[in-house]
Amino acid sequence: MGAIPGTIETDRQPPMTVPLRHFVVSLVFLVAGIGIGIGLRLNVVPGLGRLAHVHLLLAGWICITIMGAMTQFVPVWTGATLHSRRLANVQLGLVVAGLIGFIGAFLLIETAWLIPFAVLMLVGFWTFAYNVFRTLRTVGEYDVTERHFLCALCFFLALTVLGVLLAIDFTIPTFSRVGVGRSGVVGAHAILAVFGAVLTTVYGALYQLGTMFTQTELHGIDHRLRAVEEIAHPTGVVVLAVGRLVANAPAARIGGLLILFAASAFCLVLARKLYEMRVERTPMHTRYIVAMGALALWIVVSVPAWMSDPLARERLLGAANASHLLLLGSVGFVVVGTLYHIIPFVIWVNRYSDLLGLEDVPMIDDLYDDRLAASDGILLGAGSALIVGSNLFEVAGTPALLGGALVSLGVVAFVSNMAFVVVRHSPHSIDQIVLGAFSPRRVRGPGDMTED
């Protein structure tokens, strides 16, 4: 049984189709990214396939999930009304159109087309940032989650500008004219994306979710650890990105160590909340435990790497070959675990909450299939372990291939489980959720999608 918090303002949330549209689209990009990854292993992906793979997973899956989550939960957690439902849908359309074109340009090596599609994505992400900024402006005093979200939005603005400049440089060499190397800009762009936009959002959300759904509170040393993380993490991201940009090793070293120090502080806070948990464990909690362990291991292996040579290309995201440990083992499991609650939560509030006390209704964690959840947990866990292990110990061949196959099967199981939740319990069909007012089965009446 999932806990149903009584302190959140569910009447302030946008129509359920707004966040669900983001989540459904992000899952499509997840499947596409996994498909490209398999194709890369089989050497059948044309053009700049690796860049297409990375952008499908980071910009397509993770960032669009973040867009949907902030659009849903900033109003819910703050009690503020979303600034614009229309902009919430415009932002998704712009990012999706830009990303699809961007991926196509990579695969076809039509680099000139990267520029307009990068601009389209920039406008989409800036629209998202503007909408959330305007929503948060009505909040009197920011809590730790809202401060992290504001910081993450600033990183979104910066990284998309660098993304457009990188797209321009593919066709019109620009950086050499101002004395900056392209590799430095790529490094800064990646740092701002992974550690700035994504990890800052993850930290901010887990301060809220980690306490809410373990039914615990920050206390004692938690507050000091949180204060350390709040200062060290964004400072480290900026310093490391600048160090990478201008190829300054001391600055990059300091920035990297600050990020690791902040990650250690946050890891301890999350570990304490999971240890103090007062509710029955759910798939969300299990995946948070895996994510915490992966983050701790990433910290351990990355300290000596960033101490010795923080500018090495293979050490962009920490230790050489540790990118899967961070992105798949930690961030990936957090996103999957969170979606195991967010998607059922959004549907439950809109479909069943008004029926409490009037008839028997399922609880949030009853909406998904427990067996599929267990299956995808085992598949994703085992596959991730094989991929991470083969990378760290530089073992090529069968282990990595088997790991990729298991992760792919786990993704299929996870996406199927979330699709079943939508099909079985949502009052709207998938085409109504994705297409909204353009659906041939457009819904009218209370909660009408003309509002979104």
C-alpha positions as CSV (number, residue, x, y, z in Angstrom):
1,M,0.0,0.0,0.0
2,G,1.4,3.4,-1.0
3,A,1.3,6.2,1.5
4,I,-1.0,9.0,0.4
5,P,0.4,12.2,1.9
6,G,-2.1,14.6,3.4
7,T,-0.1,17.8,3.1
8,I,0.1,18.2,-0.7
9,E,-2.2,20.4,-2.7
10,T,-3.6,18.0,-5.4
11,D,-6.2,20.6,-6.3
12,R,-3.4,22.8,-7.6
13,Q,-2.1,20.3,-10.1
14,P,-2.6,20.6,-13.9
15,P,-4.9,18.2,-15.7
16,M,-3.6,14.7,-15.5
17,T,-3.0,14.6,-19.3
18,V,-0.3,17.3,-19.0
19,P,2.3,15.4,-16.9
20,L,1.2,12.0,-18.3
21,R,1.8,13.2,-21.8
22,H,5.4,14.0,-20.8
23,F,5.9,10.6,-19.2
24,V,4.5,8.6,-22.0
25,V,6.6,10.5,-24.6
26,S,9.7,10.1,-22.4
27,L,9.1,6.3,-22.2
28,V,9.0,6.2,-26.0
29,F,12.4,7.9,-26.2
30,L,13.7,5.4,-23.6
31,V,12.7,2.5,-25.8
32,A,14.2,4.3,-28.9
33,G,17.4,5.0,-27.0
34,I,17.7,1.3,-25.9
35,G,17.0,0.3,-29.5
36,I,19.8,2.6,-30.8
37,G,22.1,1.2,-28.1
38,I,21.5,-2.4,-29.3
39,G,22.1,-1.3,-32.9
40,L,25.4,0.2,-31.9
41,R,26.4,-3.1,-30.4
42,L,25.5,-4.8,-33.6
43,N,27.2,-2.1,-35.7
44,V,24.1,-1.4,-37.7
45,V,23.4,2.2,-36.7
46,P,24.5,4.8,-39.4
47,G,26.0,8.2,-38.9
48,L,26.8,9.6,-35.5
49,G,24.8,6.9,-33.7
50,R,26.5,7.3,-30.3
51,L,25.5,11.0,-30.1
52,A,22.0,10.0,-31.1
53,H,21.9,7.3,-28.3
54,V,23.1,9.7,-25.6
55,H,20.7,12.5,-26.6
56,L,17.7,10.1,-26.8
57,L,18.3,8.9,-23.2
58,L,19.4,12.1,-21.6
59,A,17.4,14.7,-23.4
60,G,14.6,12.4,-24.5
61,W,14.0,10.2,-21.5
62,I,15.4,11.8,-18.4
63,C,15.0,15.5,-19.3
64,I,11.4,15.1,-20.6
65,T,10.6,13.1,-17.4
66,I,12.0,16.0,-15.4
67,M,9.8,18.5,-17.4
68,G,6.7,16.4,-16.6
69,A,7.6,15.9,-13.0
70,M,8.3,19.6,-12.3
71,T,5.1,20.6,-14.2
72,Q,3.1,18.2,-12.0
73,F,4.8,18.5,-8.6
74,V,5.8,22.2,-8.3
75,P,2.1,23.1,-8.0
76,V,1.4,20.1,-5.8
77,W,4.2,20.7,-3.4
78,T,4.1,24.5,-3.2
79,G,0.4,25.0,-3.4
80,A,0.9,27.5,-6.3
81,T,-1.2,27.3,-9.5
82,L,0.8,26.4,-12.6
83,H,1.5,29.6,-14.5
84,S,0.3,28.2,-17.9
85,R,-1.1,24.9,-18.9
86,R,-0.8,25.9,-22.6
87,L,2.9,26.5,-22.2
88,A,3.3,23.2,-20.5
89,N,2.1,21.5,-23.7
90,V,4.0,23.9,-26.0
91,Q,7.3,23.1,-24.2
92,L,6.8,19.4,-24.9
93,G,5.9,19.8,-28.5
94,L,9.0,22.0,-29.2
95,V,11.4,19.7,-27.4
96,V,10.0,16.6,-29.1
97,A,10.1,18.1,-32.6
98,G,13.6,19.5,-32.0
99,L,14.9,16.2,-30.6
100,I,13.5,14.1,-33.4
101,G,15.0,16.3,-36.0
102,F,18.3,16.4,-34.0
103,I,18.5,12.6,-33.9
104,G,17.7,12.4,-37.6
105,A,20.4,14.9,-38.4
106,F,22.9,12.8,-36.4
107,L,22.0,9.5,-38.1
108,L,22.0,11.0,-41.6
109,I,25.1,13.2,-40.8
110,E,23.2,16.3,-42.1
111,T,25.0,18.5,-39.6
112,A,23.6,21.8,-41.1
113,W,20.1,20.6,-39.9
114,L,21.4,20.3,-36.3
115,I,21.2,24.1,-35.9
116,P,17.5,24.7,-36.4
117,F,16.6,21.6,-34.4
118,A,18.9,22.6,-31.6
119,V,17.3,26.1,-31.5
120,L,13.9,24.4,-31.4
121,M,14.9,22.4,-28.3
122,L,16.4,25.5,-26.7
123,V,13.1,27.3,-27.1
124,G,11.3,24.3,-25.7
125,F,13.5,24.0,-22.6
126,W,13.5,27.8,-22.0
127,T,9.6,27.7,-22.3
128,F,9.6,25.0,-19.6
129,A,12.0,27.0,-17.4
130,Y,9.9,30.2,-17.8
131,N,6.7,28.4,-16.9
132,V,8.2,26.9,-13.7
133,F,10.0,30.2,-12.8
134,R,6.7,32.1,-13.1
135,T,4.9,29.4,-11.0
136,L,7.6,29.6,-8.3
137,R,7.5,33.4,-8.2
138,T,4.2,33.2,-6.3
139,V,5.8,31.2,-3.5
140,G,6.9,33.2,-0.5
141,E,9.9,31.3,0.9
142,Y,11.6,28.5,-1.0
143,D,12.3,25.1,0.6
144,V,15.2,22.8,-0.2
145,T,13.4,21.2,-3.1
146,E,12.3,24.4,-4.7
147,R,15.9,25.9,-4.3
148,H,17.3,22.8,-6.1
149,F,14.7,23.1,-8.9
150,L,15.5,26.8,-9.5
151,C,19.2,26.0,-9.6
152,A,18.5,23.1,-12.1
153,L,16.5,25.4,-14.3
154,C,19.4,27.8,-14.5
155,F,21.6,24.9,-15.6
156,F,19.0,24.0,-18.3
157,L,19.3,27.5,-19.7
158,A,23.1,27.4,-19.8
159,L,23.5,23.9,-21.3
160,T,21.0,24.6,-24.1
161,V,22.9,27.7,-25.1
162,L,26.1,25.6,-25.3
163,G,24.2,22.9,-27.2
164,V,23.2,25.4,-29.9
165,L,26.7,26.7,-30.2
166,L,28.0,23.1,-30.6
167,A,25.5,22.5,-33.3
168,I,26.6,25.7,-35.1
169,D,30.3,24.7,-34.8
170,F,29.5,21.4,-36.6
171,T,29.0,23.4,-39.8
172,I,30.6,26.8,-39.1
173,P,33.8,26.5,-37.0
174,T,33.3,29.0,-34.3
175,F,35.2,28.1,-31.1
176,S,38.7,28.2,-32.7
177,R,38.1,31.9,-33.5
178,V,37.6,32.8,-29.8
179,G,40.4,30.5,-28.6
180,V,38.2,27.8,-27.0
181,G,38.6,24.2,-28.0
182,R,35.5,22.2,-29.1
183,S,36.3,19.4,-26.6
184,G,36.2,22.0,-23.8
185,V,32.7,23.2,-24.8
186,V,31.5,19.6,-25.1
187,G,32.8,18.9,-21.6
188,A,31.2,21.9,-20.1
189,H,27.9,21.1,-21.9
190,A,28.0,17.5,-20.5
191,I,28.8,18.7,-17.0
192,L,26.0,21.2,-17.0
193,A,23.6,18.6,-18.3
194,V,24.4,15.6,-16.1
195,F,25.6,17.2,-12.9
196,G,23.8,20.5,-13.3
197,A,20.3,19.9,-14.7
198,V,19.8,16.2,-14.0
199,L,21.6,15.5,-10.7
200,T,20.5,18.8,-9.1
201,T,16.9,17.9,-9.9
202,V,17.4,14.4,-8.6
203,Y,18.7,15.7,-5.3
204,G,15.9,18.2,-4.9
205,A,13.2,15.7,-5.7
206,L,14.6,13.1,-3.3
207,Y,14.7,15.5,-0.4
208,Q,10.9,15.6,-0.8
209,L,10.2,12.1,-1.9
210,G,12.8,10.4,0.3
211,T,11.1,11.8,3.4
212,M,7.5,11.7,2.2
213,F,7.5,8.1,1.1
214,T,9.6,6.7,3.9
215,Q,7.4,8.8,6.3
216,T,10.6,10.2,8.0
217,E,12.0,13.7,8.5
218,L,15.4,15.3,8.3
219,H,16.8,15.6,11.7
220,G,20.2,16.0,13.5
221,I,23.1,15.6,11.2
222,D,20.8,15.6,8.1
223,H,20.4,19.3,8.2
224,R,24.2,19.9,8.3
225,L,24.7,17.4,5.4
226,R,22.0,19.1,3.4
227,A,23.6,22.5,3.9
228,V,26.9,21.1,2.7
229,E,25.3,19.6,-0.4
230,E,23.3,22.8,-1.2
231,I,26.5,24.9,-1.4
232,A,29.1,22.4,-2.6
233,H,27.1,20.8,-5.5
234,P,26.1,23.8,-7.6
235,T,29.5,25.5,-6.9
236,G,31.3,22.4,-8.0
237,V,29.2,22.1,-11.2
238,V,30.0,25.7,-12.2
239,V,33.7,25.4,-11.3
240,L,34.1,22.0,-13.1
241,A,32.3,23.2,-16.2
242,V,34.5,26.3,-16.4
243,G,37.6,24.3,-15.7
244,R,36.7,22.0,-18.6
245,L,35.8,24.9,-20.8
246,V,39.1,26.6,-20.5
247,A,41.2,23.5,-19.9
248,N,42.2,24.5,-16.4
249,A,43.1,21.4,-14.4
250,P,43.2,23.0,-10.9
251,A,39.8,24.5,-11.4
252,A,38.4,21.2,-12.8
253,R,39.9,19.3,-9.9
254,I,38.4,21.6,-7.3
255,G,35.0,21.5,-9.0
256,G,35.1,17.7,-9.3
257,L,36.0,17.2,-5.6
258,L,33.2,19.6,-4.6
259,I,30.7,17.5,-6.6
260,L,31.9,14.3,-5.0
261,F,31.9,15.9,-1.5
262,A,28.3,17.0,-2.1
263,A,27.3,13.6,-3.5
264,S,28.7,12.0,-0.3
265,A,26.7,14.2,1.9
266,F,23.5,13.6,0.0
267,C,24.2,9.8,-0.1
268,L,24.4,9.8,3.7
269,V,21.1,11.7,4.0
270,L,19.3,9.3,1.7
271,A,20.8,6.2,3.4
272,R,19.6,7.5,6.7
273,K,16.0,8.0,5.4
274,L,15.9,4.5,3.9
275,Y,17.3,3.0,7.1
276,E,14.6,4.9,9.2
277,M,11.8,4.0,6.8
278,R,8.5,3.4,8.5
279,V,6.5,2.0,5.7
280,E,6.5,-1.3,3.7
281,R,9.1,-1.4,1.0
282,T,7.8,-0.8,-2.6
283,P,9.6,-1.0,-6.0
284,M,10.3,2.7,-5.6
285,H,12.2,2.2,-2.3
286,T,14.1,-0.8,-3.7
287,R,15.3,1.2,-6.7
288,Y,16.3,4.1,-4.5
289,I,18.5,1.7,-2.5
290,V,20.2,0.5,-5.7
291,A,20.7,4.1,-6.8
292,M,22.2,5.1,-3.5
293,G,24.7,2.1,-3.6
294,A,25.6,3.0,-7.2
295,L,26.2,6.6,-6.3
296,A,28.4,5.6,-3.3
297,L,30.5,3.3,-5.6
298,W,30.8,6.1,-8.2
299,I,32.1,8.4,-5.6
300,V,34.7,5.9,-4.4
301,V,36.1,5.2,-7.9
302,S,35.9,8.8,-9.1
303,V,37.9,10.5,-6.3
304,P,41.3,9.2,-7.5
305,A,40.4,9.8,-11.1
306,W,39.5,13.4,-10.7
307,M,42.4,14.0,-8.3
308,S,45.0,12.8,-10.8
309,D,43.7,14.0,-14.2
310,P,40.3,15.8,-14.2
311,L,40.6,17.0,-17.8
312,A,41.1,13.5,-19.4
313,R,38.4,12.9,-22.0
314,E,37.5,9.4,-20.5
315,R,37.1,11.0,-17.1
316,L,34.4,13.5,-18.1
317,L,31.8,11.9,-15.7
318,G,34.2,10.6,-13.1
319,A,36.4,7.6,-13.3
320,A,37.1,6.1,-16.7
321,N,34.3,3.7,-17.7
322,A,32.2,4.8,-14.8
323,S,29.6,6.7,-16.8
324,H,27.1,3.7,-16.7
325,L,27.6,3.5,-13.0
326,L,26.4,7.1,-12.6
327,L,23.8,7.4,-15.4
328,L,22.4,3.8,-15.4
329,G,23.0,2.6,-11.9
330,S,22.2,5.8,-10.0
331,V,20.2,8.3,-12.1
332,G,18.4,5.6,-14.1
333,F,17.2,3.7,-11.1
334,V,16.1,7.0,-9.4
335,V,14.0,7.9,-12.5
336,V,12.5,4.4,-12.8
337,G,11.8,4.2,-9.1
338,T,10.2,7.6,-9.1
339,L,8.0,6.8,-12.1
340,Y,6.8,3.8,-10.3
341,H,5.1,6.2,-8.0
342,I,4.4,9.3,-10.1
343,I,2.5,7.7,-12.9
344,P,0.2,5.7,-10.6
345,F,-0.1,8.7,-8.3
346,V,-1.3,11.1,-11.1
347,I,-3.8,8.6,-12.3
348,W,-5.0,7.6,-8.8
349,V,-5.6,11.2,-7.7
350,N,-7.7,11.9,-10.8
351,R,-9.5,8.6,-11.0
352,Y,-10.0,7.3,-7.5
353,S,-9.3,9.9,-4.8
354,D,-12.9,11.3,-4.8
355,L,-14.2,7.8,-4.3
356,L,-12.4,7.2,-1.0
357,G,-15.0,6.4,1.7
358,L,-17.7,5.8,-0.9
359,E,-16.6,2.5,-2.4
360,D,-13.6,0.2,-2.4
361,V,-10.8,1.7,-4.4
362,P,-7.2,0.5,-5.1
363,M,-4.3,2.2,-3.5
364,I,-1.5,3.8,-5.5
365,D,0.8,0.8,-5.4
366,D,-2.0,-1.5,-6.4
367,L,-2.2,0.0,-9.8
368,Y,0.9,-1.7,-11.3
369,D,1.7,-5.4,-11.6
370,D,3.9,-6.6,-8.7
371,R,5.3,-9.5,-10.8
372,L,6.3,-7.3,-13.6
373,A,7.9,-4.8,-11.2
374,A,9.9,-7.7,-9.6
375,S,10.9,-8.9,-13.0
376,D,12.1,-5.6,-14.3
377,G,14.0,-5.0,-11.0
378,I,15.9,-8.2,-11.4
379,L,16.6,-7.7,-15.1
380,L,17.7,-4.1,-14.7
381,G,19.7,-4.8,-11.6
382,A,21.5,-7.8,-13.1
383,G,22.0,-6.2,-16.5
384,S,23.4,-3.0,-14.9
385,A,25.8,-4.9,-12.7
386,L,27.2,-6.8,-15.7
387,I,27.6,-3.6,-17.8
388,V,29.1,-1.6,-14.9
389,G,31.4,-4.5,-13.9
390,S,32.6,-5.1,-17.5
391,N,33.3,-1.4,-17.9
392,L,35.2,-1.0,-14.6
393,F,37.2,-4.2,-15.0
394,E,37.6,-3.6,-18.8
395,V,36.1,-7.0,-19.7
396,A,34.9,-7.0,-23.3
397,G,32.6,-9.4,-25.1
398,T,29.9,-11.6,-23.5
399,P,29.3,-9.9,-20.1
400,A,28.6,-6.5,-21.6
401,L,26.4,-8.0,-24.4
402,L,24.5,-10.1,-21.8
403,G,24.1,-7.0,-19.6
404,G,22.8,-5.0,-22.5
405,A,20.3,-7.7,-23.3
406,L,19.1,-7.9,-19.7
407,V,18.7,-4.2,-19.4
408,S,16.8,-4.1,-22.7
409,L,14.4,-6.8,-21.3
410,G,14.1,-4.9,-18.1
411,V,13.1,-1.7,-19.9
412,V,10.5,-3.6,-21.9
413,A,9.0,-5.0,-18.6
414,F,9.1,-1.6,-17.0
415,V,7.5,0.3,-19.9
416,S,4.9,-2.5,-20.2
417,N,4.0,-2.1,-16.6
418,M,3.6,1.6,-16.8
419,A,1.6,1.2,-20.1
420,F,-0.7,-1.3,-18.3
421,V,-1.3,1.3,-15.5
422,V,-2.4,3.9,-18.1
423,V,-4.5,1.5,-20.1
424,R,-6.3,-0.1,-17.2
425,H,-6.8,2.8,-14.9
426,S,-6.6,6.1,-16.7
427,P,-9.9,7.7,-17.7
428,H,-8.3,8.7,-21.0
429,S,-6.8,6.5,-23.7
430,I,-3.1,6.7,-24.7
431,D,-3.9,8.6,-27.9
432,Q,-6.0,11.1,-25.9
433,I,-3.2,11.6,-23.5
434,V,-0.5,12.0,-26.1
435,L,-2.5,14.0,-28.7
436,G,-4.8,15.9,-26.4
437,A,-7.1,18.2,-28.4
438,F,-5.8,16.6,-31.6
439,S,-7.1,13.2,-30.6
440,P,-10.0,11.8,-32.8
441,R,-11.5,10.8,-29.4
442,R,-11.2,14.2,-27.8
443,V,-12.8,14.3,-24.4
444,R,-15.1,17.1,-23.3
445,G,-16.6,17.9,-19.9
446,P,-15.0,18.0,-16.5
447,G,-11.2,17.8,-16.8
448,D,-11.7,18.4,-20.5
449,M,-8.4,18.4,-22.5
450,T,-9.3,21.7,-24.1
451,E,-7.8,23.1,-20.9
452,D,-4.4,21.5,-21.6
